[in-house]
Amino acid sequence: MFPFTHPSVARLIAMALEEDLGRGDVTTLATIPPDVTARGKVTAKADLVVAGLPLAAMVLHSVDATAGARALCPEGKVIVKGEVVLELWGKAASLLIAERTLLNLLQHVSGVATLTRKFVDAVAGTRCTILDTRKTLPGLRVLDKYAVVQGGGANHRMGLDDGVLIKDNHIAVCGGVGAAVRRARSRASALLRIEVECSTLDDVQQAVDTQADIILLDNMTTALMRDAVQLVNGRALLEASGNMSVERVREVAETGVDFISVGALTHSAPAVDLSMAITTEVES
């Protein structure tokens, strides 16, 4: 996934700059002469997984077409505290106007990648894949899901049009797991895999009997997941979800499930610590 050409990212940057700039940066206008140029750097203030570096140039260009940025490391790299990840250049005023928006985006996207890497490392050596969910803030989904991939995870559905996932409320309306899967099978495109949420072994049996492609084991105990893996016996892919933490995912992965989906990757990832510093010189 390469999100930086997606229209939603350009809209997000424009909205963020409008929100921050308002009627103008009165501090910069009052203190920085317009002929001053600057060079700057963005530095990691803690160990992290870096992601979203192309956003820096996009933000700068939105403020000033003559400003720019150069990444000093590849996306998805583990960065140690004190490492410089970006070089910046342009009018000093432009760099200052762009600073907060640039850092906010980089800190968030890198935060998602960093948290994802912790989950991925926790299940290393198993055959289990860490997945994200649709639990993203409006406007951030494309970047969040990109960040998950940079952290070593994989993407679940991008949106509601991206796959059939029958959840508890669908099941309640349809009258049961089996009825919901049969209805989906008769109406959905044959190109779409059908996934259904199950919270009991009886639900799992109904999913197997109706040939669901993927069975989501929702909020089950680890012991119950092991029983479900044995019951399914390879006849469907299995995804575990609910109450997943870095401390727990290893034991869940070792039950034999194929995937673990973690909403926290995007809805609870803390921003990482990055800082921007500039040096200036007056144009001749």
C-alpha positions as CSV (number, residue, x, y, z in Angstrom):
1,M,0.0,0.0,0.0
2,F,1.3,3.5,-1.0
3,P,-1.2,6.0,0.6
4,F,0.4,9.2,-0.2
5,T,-1.3,9.7,-3.6
6,H,-4.7,8.9,-2.1
7,P,-7.1,11.9,-2.2
8,S,-8.0,11.5,1.5
9,V,-4.4,12.2,2.5
10,A,-4.3,15.5,0.6
11,R,-7.6,16.5,2.1
12,L,-6.4,15.6,5.6
13,I,-3.3,17.7,5.2
14,A,-5.3,20.7,3.9
15,M,-7.7,20.4,6.8
16,A,-5.0,20.1,9.4
17,L,-3.2,23.1,8.1
18,E,-6.4,25.1,7.9
19,E,-7.2,24.1,11.5
20,D,-3.8,25.1,12.8
21,L,-3.1,28.2,10.8
22,G,-6.5,29.9,11.1
23,R,-6.1,33.6,9.9
24,G,-2.3,33.3,10.0
25,D,0.7,32.5,12.2
26,V,0.8,35.7,14.1
27,T,4.0,34.8,16.0
28,T,6.0,33.9,12.9
29,L,4.7,37.0,11.0
30,A,5.8,39.1,14.0
31,T,9.2,37.7,14.5
32,I,10.6,36.1,11.3
33,P,11.7,38.3,8.3
34,P,10.4,36.9,5.0
35,D,13.9,36.7,3.5
36,V,15.3,34.2,6.0
37,T,15.8,30.7,4.8
38,A,16.4,27.7,7.0
39,R,17.5,24.1,7.1
40,G,16.2,21.7,9.7
41,K,16.0,18.2,11.0
42,V,13.5,15.9,12.6
43,T,15.0,13.7,15.3
44,A,13.7,10.7,17.2
45,K,13.5,11.4,21.0
46,A,12.9,7.7,21.7
47,D,13.3,4.3,20.1
48,L,10.5,3.8,17.5
49,V,9.4,2.4,14.1
50,V,9.3,5.3,11.6
51,A,6.5,5.6,9.1
52,G,4.9,8.4,7.1
53,L,8.1,10.3,6.2
54,P,6.8,11.3,2.7
55,L,4.1,13.3,4.6
56,A,6.7,15.9,5.6
57,A,7.3,17.0,2.0
58,M,3.6,17.0,1.3
59,V,2.9,19.3,4.3
60,L,5.8,21.6,3.4
61,H,4.7,21.8,-0.3
62,S,1.2,22.7,0.9
63,V,2.6,25.7,2.8
64,D,5.4,26.7,0.3
65,A,6.2,25.0,-3.0
66,T,9.8,26.0,-2.6
67,A,10.2,24.1,0.7
68,G,11.2,20.4,0.8
69,A,12.2,17.4,2.8
70,R,14.5,14.4,2.4
71,A,14.1,11.1,4.3
72,L,17.3,9.8,5.8
73,C,16.0,6.3,6.5
74,P,13.6,3.8,4.9
75,E,10.0,3.5,6.0
76,G,9.4,0.8,8.6
77,K,12.9,1.0,10.0
78,V,13.5,0.7,13.8
79,I,15.0,4.0,14.8
80,V,17.0,4.6,18.0
81,K,16.8,7.6,20.2
82,G,18.8,10.5,18.8
83,E,18.7,9.4,15.2
84,V,17.8,12.0,12.6
85,V,15.1,10.8,10.2
86,L,14.4,13.9,8.0
87,E,16.2,16.9,6.6
88,L,14.1,20.0,5.8
89,W,14.8,23.2,3.9
90,G,12.9,26.3,2.8
91,K,11.8,29.7,4.1
92,A,12.1,29.8,7.9
93,A,8.6,31.0,8.2
94,S,7.3,28.2,6.0
95,L,9.0,25.6,8.2
96,L,7.6,27.1,11.3
97,I,4.1,27.2,9.9
98,A,4.3,23.6,8.9
99,E,6.0,22.3,12.0
100,R,3.1,21.2,14.2
101,T,1.1,19.6,11.4
102,L,4.1,17.8,10.1
103,L,5.1,16.5,13.5
104,N,1.5,15.6,14.5
105,L,1.1,13.4,11.4
106,L,4.5,11.8,11.7
107,Q,4.2,11.1,15.4
108,H,0.8,9.5,15.0
109,V,1.7,7.3,12.0
110,S,5.0,6.2,13.5
111,G,3.1,5.5,16.7
112,V,0.8,3.1,15.0
113,A,3.8,1.4,13.3
114,T,5.7,1.2,16.6
115,L,2.8,-0.4,18.5
116,T,2.2,-2.8,15.7
117,R,5.8,-4.0,15.7
118,K,5.4,-4.8,19.4
119,F,2.5,-7.1,18.7
120,V,4.3,-8.6,15.7
121,D,7.4,-9.3,17.7
122,A,5.3,-10.9,20.4
123,V,4.0,-13.6,18.0
124,A,7.3,-14.1,16.2
125,G,7.9,-17.8,15.4
126,T,4.3,-18.7,15.2
127,R,2.3,-18.8,11.9
128,C,-0.1,-16.1,13.2
129,T,-0.6,-12.8,11.4
130,I,-1.4,-9.6,13.3
131,L,-4.3,-7.7,11.7
132,D,-5.8,-4.2,12.1
133,T,-9.5,-3.3,12.2
134,R,-11.7,-0.4,11.1
135,K,-11.4,1.3,14.5
136,T,-9.8,4.4,13.0
137,L,-10.5,8.1,13.4
138,P,-12.3,9.6,10.4
139,G,-9.8,10.7,7.7
140,L,-6.9,8.7,9.1
141,R,-7.8,5.2,7.9
142,V,-5.5,5.1,4.8
143,L,-2.5,6.3,6.8
144,D,-3.3,4.1,9.8
145,K,-3.5,1.0,7.7
146,Y,-0.3,1.9,5.9
147,A,1.4,2.3,9.3
148,V,0.3,-1.2,10.4
149,V,2.0,-2.7,7.3
150,Q,5.1,-0.7,8.1
151,G,5.1,-2.2,11.6
152,G,4.9,-5.7,10.2
153,G,1.2,-6.3,10.5
154,A,-1.4,-6.8,7.8
155,N,-4.7,-5.1,6.8
156,H,-8.1,-6.4,7.4
157,R,-11.0,-4.7,5.5
158,M,-10.3,-1.2,4.4
159,G,-14.0,-0.5,4.5
160,L,-17.5,-2.0,4.4
161,D,-17.2,-2.7,0.6
162,D,-14.0,-4.7,1.1
163,G,-15.4,-8.0,2.3
164,V,-18.3,-9.8,4.0
165,L,-17.9,-9.8,7.8
166,I,-21.0,-11.0,9.6
167,K,-21.0,-9.6,13.1
168,D,-23.3,-10.1,16.1
169,N,-25.9,-7.6,15.1
170,H,-26.2,-9.1,11.6
171,I,-26.6,-12.5,13.2
172,A,-29.3,-11.2,15.6
173,V,-31.3,-9.9,12.7
174,C,-30.8,-13.0,10.6
175,G,-31.7,-15.4,13.4
176,G,-28.4,-17.2,13.9
177,V,-24.9,-17.9,12.5
178,G,-26.0,-20.5,10.1
179,A,-28.8,-18.5,8.7
180,A,-26.6,-15.4,8.3
181,V,-23.9,-17.3,6.4
182,R,-26.4,-19.0,4.1
183,R,-28.0,-15.7,3.3
184,A,-24.7,-14.1,2.6
185,R,-23.6,-17.0,0.4
186,S,-26.7,-16.7,-1.7
187,R,-26.4,-12.9,-2.2
188,A,-22.8,-11.8,-2.0
189,S,-20.4,-11.8,-4.9
190,A,-18.7,-15.2,-5.3
191,L,-15.4,-13.3,-5.4
192,L,-15.8,-12.2,-1.7
193,R,-14.8,-14.4,1.2
194,I,-17.4,-14.8,3.9
195,E,-16.3,-14.2,7.5
196,V,-18.6,-14.7,10.5
197,E,-18.2,-13.8,14.1
198,C,-18.7,-16.6,16.6
199,S,-18.7,-16.5,20.4
200,T,-19.5,-20.1,21.3
201,L,-18.5,-23.5,20.0
202,D,-22.0,-24.0,18.7
203,D,-21.6,-20.9,16.6
204,V,-18.3,-22.3,15.3
205,Q,-20.0,-25.5,14.4
206,Q,-22.7,-23.7,12.5
207,A,-20.1,-21.6,10.6
208,V,-18.2,-24.8,9.6
209,D,-21.5,-26.5,8.5
210,T,-22.4,-23.6,6.3
211,Q,-18.8,-23.4,4.9
212,A,-17.8,-20.0,6.1
213,D,-14.4,-19.0,4.7
214,I,-13.2,-17.3,7.9
215,I,-14.4,-17.7,11.5
216,L,-13.8,-14.8,13.9
217,L,-13.5,-16.1,17.5
218,D,-14.9,-13.2,19.4
219,N,-13.8,-12.6,23.0
220,M,-13.2,-16.2,23.7
221,T,-10.9,-17.5,26.4
222,T,-7.7,-19.0,25.3
223,A,-8.9,-22.5,26.2
224,L,-12.0,-22.1,24.2
225,M,-10.0,-20.9,21.2
226,R,-8.0,-24.1,21.4
227,D,-11.2,-26.1,21.3
228,A,-12.4,-24.1,18.3
229,V,-9.1,-24.8,16.4
230,Q,-9.6,-28.5,17.0
231,L,-13.2,-28.4,16.0
232,V,-12.5,-26.5,12.8
233,N,-9.5,-28.7,11.9
234,G,-8.4,-26.6,9.0
235,R,-11.8,-26.3,7.3
236,A,-11.8,-22.5,7.6
237,L,-9.3,-19.8,8.5
238,L,-9.6,-18.6,12.1
239,E,-9.3,-15.1,13.4
240,A,-9.1,-14.3,17.1
241,S,-10.3,-10.9,18.4
242,G,-11.2,-9.1,21.6
243,N,-9.2,-8.2,24.7
244,M,-5.9,-8.6,22.9
245,S,-2.8,-7.2,24.6
246,V,1.0,-7.5,23.9
247,E,1.2,-9.7,26.9
248,R,-1.6,-12.1,25.8
249,V,-1.1,-12.4,22.0
250,R,1.6,-15.0,22.2
251,E,-0.6,-17.5,24.0
252,V,-3.4,-16.8,21.6
253,A,-1.2,-17.3,18.6
254,E,0.0,-20.6,20.0
255,T,-3.6,-22.0,20.0
256,G,-3.2,-22.3,16.2
257,V,-5.4,-19.4,15.0
258,D,-4.3,-17.9,11.7
259,F,-4.9,-14.2,12.6
260,I,-5.3,-12.0,15.6
261,S,-7.0,-8.7,15.0
262,V,-6.2,-5.8,17.3
263,G,-8.2,-2.6,17.4
264,A,-5.7,-1.0,19.7
265,L,-3.2,-0.8,16.9
266,T,-5.1,2.2,15.5
267,H,-7.5,3.4,18.2
268,S,-5.0,3.4,21.1
269,A,-1.5,3.8,19.7
270,P,0.4,6.5,21.6
271,A,2.2,9.1,19.5
272,V,5.9,8.7,19.4
273,D,8.3,11.5,20.4
274,L,9.8,13.4,17.4
275,S,11.2,16.9,17.5
276,M,12.1,19.5,14.8
277,A,15.0,21.9,15.1
278,I,16.0,24.5,12.5
279,T,19.0,26.7,11.8
280,T,18.7,29.8,9.7
281,E,20.7,32.1,7.5
282,V,19.6,35.3,5.7
283,E,19.4,35.0,1.9
284,S,22.0,37.1,0.0
